[in-house]
Amino acid sequence: MTGTLSEVAQACWADLAAAAASREEPFRTPVLSTAGLDGAPEARTVVLRAVDPARRALTLFTDSRSAKWAELAADPRAGLVFYDPARQVQLRLAGTAALHRDDETARAYWLAAPPAVRLPYLCQPGPGAALDAAGPGIAPPVFAGPLGEDTLAPGAAFFAVIVLSIHRLQWLSLRRMGNMAARFDWDERGALTAGWIVP
Ligand SMILES: Cc1cc2nc3c(=O)[nH]c(=O)nc-3n(C[C@H](O)[C@H](O)[C@H](O)COP(=O)(O)O)c2cc1C
């Protein structure tokens, strides 16, 4: 069953919302692409943290010392690719990033995040920096005691939130009887242009 274009779009947003709510969902860990500071493409896996279908907004967490943060600050255009291997469905999204650090949005997500999500932000120096030996880049005393508020608090300085406003969604479904694809584009006022496309 494929349904109408409108049903396809609705199902895509429902699947995205489900992925933000559950670790088991296949769309939970999309690949985020950005333009590198030298203009070359960059891509990496991220966790989908929140979805607001009405605003077409997707929320991700990252470290403000990471390369992707600097890249999005320089060029907020971003792509997200999701793949569900069981259903053989791919979603390709394009959007514009709003960056939140040391503001109300970042603080609210930080306070709501469980310790395991906050832990990586304790690394020193930041993601991508060279280490003398393999390891998490987090000083061992952290792992010796409980992960209480006092231990995790320094990570708040680096915790950052990316909110992507989506303006394009491409749906692709691989099927033995013939693949299918559709494209949805929203203009600045939110008006939608939708159509079936050759897969
Ligand atoms: C399953 C998985 C989930 C990940 N989730 C995130 C995430 O939510 N945020 C993030 O910044 N990095 C996440 N990473 C790490 C990134 O893929 C990447 O290695 C790191 O953020 C540095 O990327 P950058 O140098 O391009 O900024 C995840 C990696 C994996 C394998």
The ligand as a Tripos MOL2 file, in Angstrom:
@<TRIPOS>MOLECULE
LIG
   31    33     1     0     0
SMALL
NO_CHARGES

@<TRIPOS>ATOM
      1 C1         25.0600    5.6380   16.5620 C.3       1 LIG1
      2 C2         25.7910    6.9560   16.6770 C.ar      1 LIG1
      3 C3         25.1040    8.0460   17.1640 C.ar      1 LIG1
      4 C4         25.7460    9.2830   17.2680 C.ar      1 LIG1
      5 N1         25.0450   10.3540   17.7270 N.ar      1 LIG1
      6 C5         25.6160   11.5740   17.7760 C.ar      1 LIG1
      7 C6         24.8440   12.7240   18.1600 C.ar      1 LIG1
      8 O1         23.6480   12.6450   18.4570 O.2       1 LIG1
      9 N2         25.4910   13.9170   18.1810 N.ar      1 LIG1
     10 C7         26.8030   14.0430   17.8300 C.ar      1 LIG1
     11 O2         27.2990   15.1640   17.8680 O.2       1 LIG1
     12 N3         27.5460   12.9910   17.4710 N.ar      1 LIG1
     13 C8         26.9800   11.7560   17.4150 C.ar      1 LIG1
     14 N4         27.7110   10.6640   17.0230 N.ar      1 LIG1
     15 C9         29.1360   10.8470   16.6780 C.3       1 LIG1
     16 C10        29.2470   11.4750   15.2930 C.3       1 LIG1
     17 O3         28.9050   10.5140   14.3120 O.3       1 LIG1
     18 C11        30.6470   12.0460   15.0070 C.3       1 LIG1
     19 O4         31.6000   11.0140   15.0770 O.3       1 LIG1
     20 C12        31.0360   13.1400   15.9940 C.3       1 LIG1
     21 O5         29.9170   13.9210   16.3780 O.3       1 LIG1
     22 C13        32.0770   14.0870   15.3840 C.3       1 LIG1
     23 O6         31.5560   14.6030   14.1840 O.3       1 LIG1
     24 P1         32.0850   15.9630   13.5290 P.3       1 LIG1
     25 O7         33.5790   15.9700   13.7260 O.co2     1 LIG1
     26 O8         31.6890   15.8770   12.1100 O.co2     1 LIG1
     27 O9         31.4220   17.1030   14.2260 O.co2     1 LIG1
     28 C14        27.0990    9.4240   16.8890 C.ar      1 LIG1
     29 C15        27.7640    8.3180   16.3700 C.ar      1 LIG1
     30 C16        27.1300    7.1120   16.2700 C.ar      1 LIG1
     31 C17        27.8930    5.9440   15.7200 C.3       1 LIG1
@<TRIPOS>BOND
     1     1     2 1
     2     2     3 ar
     3     2    30 ar
     4     3     4 ar
     5     4     5 ar
     6     4    28 ar
     7     5     6 ar
     8     6     7 ar
     9     6    13 1
    10     7     8 2
    11     7     9 ar
    12     9    10 ar
    13    10    11 2
    14    10    12 ar
    15    12    13 ar
    16    13    14 ar
    17    14    15 1
    18    14    28 ar
    19    15    16 1
    20    16    17 1
    21    16    18 1
    22    18    19 1
    23    18    20 1
    24    20    21 1
    25    20    22 1
    26    22    23 1
    27    23    24 1
    28    24    25 2
    29    24    26 1
    30    24    27 1
    31    28    29 ar
    32    29    30 ar
    33    30    31 1
@<TRIPOS>SUBSTRUCTURE
     1 LIG1         1 GROUP 0 **** ****
